[in-house]
Amino acid sequence: MRKMLCLVGVLFYLNSSYSQNSGNGETWYKINTKGEFVTKITARGSYAEHNVIVHIVNKYWNTAEVQYISEFNYNHTRVKLEWGYVGSGSDRYLAVKNTAVTSTSAGTIILTDIINPDLDYVLEAIDESLVTPITPKKIFHVDEWNGNVGIGTDLSSNPNNYKLAVKGTIGAQKVKVENSSLTWSDFVFYKDYNLPTLKQVEQHIKEKGHLKDIPSAKEVKQNGIYLAEMNAKLLQKIEELTLYTIQQEKKIQSQDKINTELLQRVLKLEQILN
């Protein structure tokens, strides 16, 4: 009887601890290999495949982390990876599971180390009650489906399908915008340009609360701005302001001339009277 129980125990251990890099879907697996790795993970489902490249940190003191580097979803994320950790302190390990989303089932999950494809991750099937869920960090993310890149975001908040989405502040020494379709503001100086009068400008400000052709604060808050287009619009206003200044300068010169002529007349009259 003892031999039978021992045999059952051995069989259970062999079924729950994999000396390989793959496991079955809808099962949580503890990753027993300790260290830092850059890993490709393939999660399969019915007519679906989800590939990610991640940086994982496993079994350091109170540290079990995963950061997404790139992601490719076949058939619109019909399967997904769930992450968590088991244990605590120096015995904290990452856990991962392949889950069906819109797919009818989740199939195998395969881990392949990028630097050392022969590395054994030793997956161990564990009970879900032992897992504390975690959300992977999205420090740098490449969507291989459409080539979009996210920094600080997993691109899920990228409804405009930007090629580069950044959640945070960008610091750069130079930024060059190349846009051959952009209309620059030289047209303000064309002879046929209809320059609004200052009275019209004043009326628009009273009615709208902002300059014509410039978005309102509400519009900027809702839609943001495009730097190249906004710079062109601001330059348009500067050029219009330049034209107003030229007009005013001409009026000032004309008034100075009139004032000079009037002064000369007054002086002549004073000479006659004296």
Stockholm file with secondary structure:
# STOCKHOLM 1.0

chainA/1-274         MRKMLCLVGVLFYLNSSYSQNSGNGETWYKINTKGEFVTKITARGSYAEHNVIVHIVNKYWNTAEVQYISEFNYNHTRVKLEWGYVGSGSDRYLAVKNTAVTSTSAGTIILTDIINPDLDYVLEAIDESLVTPITPKKIFHVDEWNGNVGIGTDLSSNPNNYKLAVKGTIGAQKVKVENSSLTWSDFVFYKDYNLPTLKQVEQHIKEKGHLKDIPSAKEVKQNGIYLAEMNAKLLQKIEELTLYTIQQEKKIQSQDKINTELLQRVLKLEQILN
#=GR chainA/1-274 SS CHHHHHHHHHHHHHHHEESSSEECTTCEEEECCCEEEEEEEEEEETTEEEEEEEEEEEEETTEEEEEEEEEEEETTTSEEEEEEEESCGGGCEEEEEEEESSSSCEEEEEEEESSCTTCCCCEEEECGGGCEEECCBCSEEEETTTTEEEESSCSTTCTTCCSEEESSCCCCSCCCCCCTTCCCGGGGGSTTCCCCCHHHHHHHHHHHSSCTTSCCHHHHHHHCCCHHHHHHHHHHHHHHHHHHHHHHHHHHHHHHHHHHHHHHHHHHHHHHHC
#=GC SS_cons         CHHHHHHHHHHHHHHHEESSSEECTTCEEEECCCEEEEEEEEEEETTEEEEEEEEEEEEETTEEEEEEEEEEEETTTSEEEEEEEESCGGGCEEEEEEEESSSSCEEEEEEEESSCTTCCCCEEEECGGGCEEECCBCSEEEETTTTEEEESSCSTTCTTCCSEEESSCCCCSCCCCCCTTCCCGGGGGSTTCCCCCHHHHHHHHHHHSSCTTSCCHHHHHHHCCCHHHHHHHHHHHHHHHHHHHHHHHHHHHHHHHHHHHHHHHHHHHHHHHC
//
